[in-house]
Amino acid sequence: MIGPGGDAGVLRVRDADFGVAVTVDCNSRYVRLDPYEGGKAAVAEAARNIACTGARPLGITDCLNFGSPERPEVFYQFREACRGIADACRALDTPVTGGNVSFYNESPAGAVDPTPVVGMIGLLSRVDRAVPSHVRAKGDAVLVFGETRTELGASQLWEAVYGFVGGAPPQVDLGVARRLVDCLVAAAERGLLRSAHDCSQGGLGIALAEVAMGGAYDETGFGLDIDLTAYGLGLAAEELLFSESHGRAVVTCSPERAVAVGALAQELGVPAWWVGSVGERGAAVRVRLREALLEHPVDQLRGVYFQALPRRMGD
């Protein structure tokens, strides 16, 4: 139903109306800098990815990769990451069904970054209402669920642009995480959403680009006309576009259903902003913030994104 490249894969169960969604997540930068928050973040992101398809998260398996537990600092990372995973699983009703632990992942140069990978499965009650990650129709409304805060610590921006891995990673509010999951699932069950994509690594700017670009097998993507001025009050452009605050998603729906989507979000305690609309196929992605305007043709973004690995491999 939904293959690789989306927030989660969706599989139809033979001779049944329901389906299952599966995803795998971890951000080792977060765990390296704060093992407890990093453990929570892995579960919270997996739950967002599952919920973006319209599925209800059911449970997880994990693959915990660490250095030598004989070293106190590594054992501390392991203990705190497990504690974070456990707290998040309790809050999201996603029991740990199994998994494995891999220690001694290191060389004379040091241990690998602590990497507790979380695999999650979810249940989609009606597989015909599975929600894709990418925009699908010109004129659709674009909404952002959740608040962006000043949380650039451990961000992809700092590592990619400044070569710096440090600071405090974004904090996971498990109550916010649960409400967002409930909202995404309820909106999908009511047939309100045309697409949904979680906002995580890289921040809101990257999430908007990803929903516009479409999948690797799409011929082209869609343009977007976005104005974040009202949404980004009090935030600098860098913070608004690249902060990796948890508890957010970018969704699209028909304009006629935007009010219903906003009302549902308000009912479930999820902040929501109508920030723009979907443009023509092959058009530009335009993002305005106060007097500033960012504009890039969607096919240019697709080239940068989908050709990254061939370029790196020298093909």
Buried (B, 14 or more C-beta within 10 A) or exposed (E): BBEEBBBBBBBBEEEEEEBBBBBBBBBBBBBBBBBBBBBBBBBBBBBBBBBBBBBBBBBBBBBBBBBEBEEEEBBEBBBBBBBBBBBBBEBBEBEBEEBEEEBEBBEEEEBBBBBBBBBBBBBBBEBEBBBBBBBBEEEBBBBBBBBBBBBBBBBBBBEEEEEEBEBEBBBBBBEBBBBBBBBBBBBBBBBBBBBBBBBBBBBBBBBBBBBBBBBEEBEBBBBBBBBBEEBBEEBEBBBBBBBBBBBBBBBBBBEEBBEBBBEBBEEBEBBBBBBBBBBEBBBBBBBBBEEEEBEBBBBEBBEEBBEEEEEEEEE
